[in-house]
Amino acid sequence: MFTTTIGDRLAVLSARGPGFDQIRLVAALMVVAHHAWWGVNDILYRFSGGFIQLGLFAVVIFFCVSGFLLAPGLARPGGLVRFCVNRALRILPALFVVVIASMFVLGPALTTYSLADYFGSIELYLYLKNAITLMSHYLPGVVRHGHEAQINGPLWTLNVEVWSYAALATLSVAGFLRRRVLTMVSFGLVYLAYVVLALSPSLHAATAQRFLDFIGLFVYFIAGTNLYLYRDNIPFSGIWAAGAAGLALIGLAGGLGAVVLPLCVPYVVVYLGLSEVSGRVPLRHDLSYGVYLIHSPVILALLTIFDLSAGWLLALLAGLVTLVLAYASWRFVEAPALKQKTSVLRWVSSYTARLGNGGAVVPAAARGCEQSNILTGKIEVDPVRRSESALAPDLRSKVIAR
């Protein structure tokens, strides 16, 4: 009989997973190598019969982690505003900086247009849609081998992530997270849709691509959420993790990737995130998001300026440059933004309270300050309230193509 559950492990770790930052950084670097070196036709793609490749698998890891880490922030009442503030401060500031830098630094350096034509093109300003996770792929005059070059194709997953946040928030408002069986039923429905779409080519072809994108990643997100909700019933076991990994490999080899991956991969990822094995390499900064945001423009610049070809040299150079820029993003954009959580939350809570009271000012003593975890590797546990007196089924090629 197992004596240690995921919930027990969380209690020992004080609700902090020692390995989640490391897992996400490895996943982000896998995406860099995917774009700069391996391409779609990698070893996992061939092993799985074309079901999934390493770049998409890395994105799956991100969604497993997010679903598990973000569930606690909405599992109890009163966390919706805090959840929205935290997610906005984590996602939007760095994204905005990368989009602006692409428009006003990368684009002018690479464009074949005159600067007057470049800055006068409506296509330039449409690229701003990326700052709110709505895709616009191209900048005026930026071409490679005679064709328009995608500037930052991997950003498509951020839109799916935002919709996953919205779905999780909706489940919270509807009370599903407090009655966890309803969240499990939701996972069952999403899982069923994922499997049916993967195994039915005709139905897959008739389904809107945006829905396929969402289902293909949200199934892993909500699986991670259920692992948290059922944490006191699920063993924390290396044997279970090894068994899940083995079952995933057998399923992939047998053409049943859609059936086994959503059931196996989230458990393995959560086990590694809570394990001391992944946490043995200490990370002082969470660079994974910056690496993911920045690497594609870096690869494009290296390809265009130095006329490099895809391979290990491009992957090495892109990885090194991206890590330096990701550190700068964390140091000067992401970490400062995250430090504003409490003040932004206080302002938003005050504003929404005034709206709820017909514009009346809410007394300071009636407001609670909410303290939440700053580092994204920490699980978003319930806020400490104090008065002021106390103070993707067929997503296999999208990591490149989108």
N, C-alpha and C positions, 0 to 999 in steps of 0.2 A: 504494500500500500504506500502511495506517495504521501509524504509528510510536508512537502514544500509546494506551494502554489505560486502562481504569478503574483497574487495579492501579497503573499508572505514575502516574496522577494522585493516587491515595491516597498513594503514596510521597513525592511532591513535597509534599503537604499534611501529611505526618507523621500520617496517619490521622485528619485532622480535616476535615470538610466545611464550608467557609466559609459556605454558604448554607442549610443545613438549618433552622436556627432561624428564619430569615426566611421560608422556605417554609411552615413550620408555623404561624407567626403569621398569615400571609396566609390560610392555610386556615381557621384558627380564626375570623378576622374574617369570612370568607365564610359560616361557619355562623351567626354573629351576624346578618349581613344577611339570610340565608335565613329565620331565625325572625322577625326584626323587620320585614322589608320585603318580600322577594321572594315568599316562600311556595313552594309546590311548583311552580306553573305559571310557571316562569321561562324565560329564553331558552334555556338548555341543555335543559330538559325538552321544550320545543316542537321544538327542532332535532333532538333524538334520538328523536322520535316517542314520548315518554313513557318512555324507557328509564332515564334518570338525570337528576337535577336538581343544581344547583350545591352545595346543602348536602351531599348524599351524595357528590358528586365530591370535596368538601373532605375528607370522612372517608376516601375512597379514598386521597388523598394521604398522610394520616397513616399508613395501613397500609403503603403503599409505603416510606415513610421508615423505619418501625419494622423491617420485614423486612430492609432493607439494613443499618441501623446496629447491630442486635442480633445478627446472624449471627456476627460475629467472636468474640463472647464465648463462644460454644458450639462454634465450629468445631474446637477442639482439646480434648483431655482435660483434666479437672480444673476446668472452669469452671461446672459446674451450680449449685453452692451459691452461688458469687459472682453468677451470673446471677439466681437467685431473690431474693437479698438486694437486689441493685440494682433489680430491677423492683418489689419490694415497697416499697422506700423512695421510689421515684419516683412510684408510683401511689397508695398508700394514705394517707399522711399528709394531703395536701391534700384528697383525697376525703373523709376522715373529718371534717375541719374544715368543709367545705362542707355535708355532710349534717347535722352538729350545728347549724350556723348556720341552716340551713333549718328545722330542727325547733324551735329555741328562740329564734330572732329573727324570721325571715320568717313562719313560721306564726302565732305569736301576734299579729303586726302585721296579718295579713290575714284571720284566721279570723272567721267569723260566729258562732262558738260563744262561750260564756262561757269564761274562762280555766280555770275548774274543769272544765268539760266537755271542753275541748281537751286538757288534760293528763291527764284521766282516760280518754281514748279509746285503745283498743288500736291503732287505726290510726296514731297518732302513733309508737308504738314499733316497729311493723312497718316504718316508713320507715327504720329503722336498717339494714335489709337492703342498702340502697344502698351502705353503707360497705364491703361486701365484694362489690360489683358485682352483687348480686341485686336486681332491680328491684322497687320499690314506688313507685307514681306519685303518690300523693295524701297530703295532710295533712288532718286533720279540720276541716271547716267552711271550707276554702279553696275558694271557688267563683268562677266568672266567668260572667255571663249565665245564672245558675241551674243551671250544671253544674259538677261537680267539675273543678278546674283541675289539669292536670299540673304538678308542681313543677319537675322537671328531666328531661324526657323524653330528651334526648341521652345520658344516662348509659348507655343500653342498649348503646352501642358498646364501653364499657369491659369488659363481660362477654365480648364477642367477642374483644377484645384479650387478655384474660387467657387465654382458651382458645387463642388463637394462640400465646401464650407457652408454654403447656403442650404444644401440638403441636410447636413448635420444640425444646423441651427433650426431648421424646420422640424426635424424629428424631436429636438429638445423642446420647442414651443408646444408641440403636440403631446408632450409627455412620454414619448417613446423611450427616452433614455432613463427615465425613472421606472418605467415598466419594461425591463430589459428584454422580456420575451417578444415584445413588439419590434424591437430593433433586430432581434434574431430573425423574426419573420420577414422584416424588410431585407435583411441580407439574403434570405432564402429566395425572395422574389428577384432581387438583382442578380444573384448567382444563376438562377434558372434562365433569366433572359440572356445572360452572358453565354451560357453553355449552348442554348438553343441557337443563338445567332452564330456562334462559332461552328456549329455542326450542321447548319442549314444554309448552304451557299445561296439558294434562291431568296430566302428570307433576309439574309445578310445584304444581298444586292439591292433589295427593295427598301432597306432601312436608311434613314438620313444619316449622313456621315457624322454629324455632330453628336447624335445620340449614340452611335457606335463608339465614338471617342470617349464619351462620358461613362457609359457602361463598362467599357474596357479597362478603365482605371478606378472608377468608384467602387467596383466590386472588391478591390483590394483595400480601399480606404475604409469601407464599412466592415470588412472583416477585421481590420485592426481595431476598430471601435468595439466590436463584440468581444475581442480578446480582453479589452479592458473591463467591459461591463461584467464579464464572467470570470474575472481574474481570480476570484476565490474558489472557483470550481475547476480551474484548469491547472494541471501540474506544471511546474517549472522544472523541466527535465532535459538533460542532454540526450538521453536515450530517445525521448519523444522528438527532439529536434533532428537527430540523426535519422530517425525513422521517417519523419516528414520530408526531409531532403531526399532520402532514397525513394520514397513513393513519388515525389515530384519528378525525379529523373526517369523512373520507370514509365510514368504517365506520358512524359514528353516523348520518350522513345517509341511508345506505342500509339502516338497520335491522339492522346487524350489530355493534352496540355490544358485545355479550357476546363476540364473536369477537375484536375488535381491541383493546379497552381493556386487558385484562390483559397483552397482548403489547407495547403501546406506552407506556401511561402510566407504568409503573414506570421505564422507561429515561429518559423525559423528566424525571421527578422527580429521579432520581439524577444525571442530567447537570446540572440546575440547582443541585442541592445541592452539587456539587463544583465548580461554575463560579464564577469571580470575579464574574460579573454579579450573581448573587443576593447575594453577600457584600459588595457595595459599600456597602450600608447597614448599618453596624455595630450589633449588638445586644449589650448588656452582660448582659442577662438573658433567660432563656427564659420568656416569658409565655404561650406558646401553650396549655399545659395548663391554667393558671389561667383563661384566657379561655374555654376550652371548658367547664370545670366550672361557672363562675360565671354565664355570660351568661343562661341560661334563667331562673333565679330573679330576676335583675335585670329582665329583660323582663316577667316576670309582675308584679313589684312596680310597675313604671312603668305597665303597663296598668291595674292595679287601683287604684292610689292616684290617678293623674292622669287616668284614663279616656282614655288615648291610643288611637289606632288604628294598625294596621300601616302603615308608610311610612318615608320617609327620616328624618323627625324622630325617630321611635322608634329607628331603627337608629343614628342619630348619638348620641343620649343614652345608649342602652344600651351602645354601643361605648365611649364615654368613661368611664362609670361602671365598666364591666367591666374596662377596662384599669387603672384605679386600683386596684381590688380585686385584680386579677391580680398587679400589682406587689407589693401587700402580701402576697399568698399566697406569691410567690417569695421575698420578703425575709425573712419571718418563719416560713414553714412549709417550703416546698420546698427552698430552699438549705440551711437548717440540717439538714434530714433527710438530704440527700445528703452532707453533710459527715460523717455518722456511718457511711458505708459501711464504712470500714476497721475501726472498732471493732465494729460489729455483725457483720461478716463474721468477725472474729477470735473473737467469742463463739460464733457459730453453728458455726464450724469446730471450736472446742474442744469444744463440747457434743456434736456428732456424732462427734468422735473418741473421746470418753469412752464414748459408747454403743457404738461399734465395738470398744472395748477392755474391755467388760464393766463400765464405770463407773470404770475406773482413770484417774487423772489423767495427762494427756499432758505430758511435760516441755516447758518453754518452748522449749528449743533445738530441739525436734523440730517446732515449729509454724512455718509460714511466714506472714508478713504479706503480704496481697495488696493491691496498689495499683491502683486502677482509675480511669477517667476520671469526673470529677464532672459535667461539663456534658453534657447529653443530646445536644448537637450533635456531640459527639465519638463516633467509632466505638469500640465496646467492644473494644479490642485485647487481646491476651493479657496476663494479669497479670504483674507483676514479682514474682518470689518471692524473699524475702530471709529469712535466719535472723535471730533477734533480736540476734545478736552484730553483724550488719551493719546491722541493722534494715531487595350485598347485592343476585343477579339481580333480584328484585322488592322492592327496598328503597326504591323511589323516593320514597315518602311517609313513611318511618319517622322521618326526622330531626325531623319535626313530630309524627307520630302516636304515636310510642312514648313 
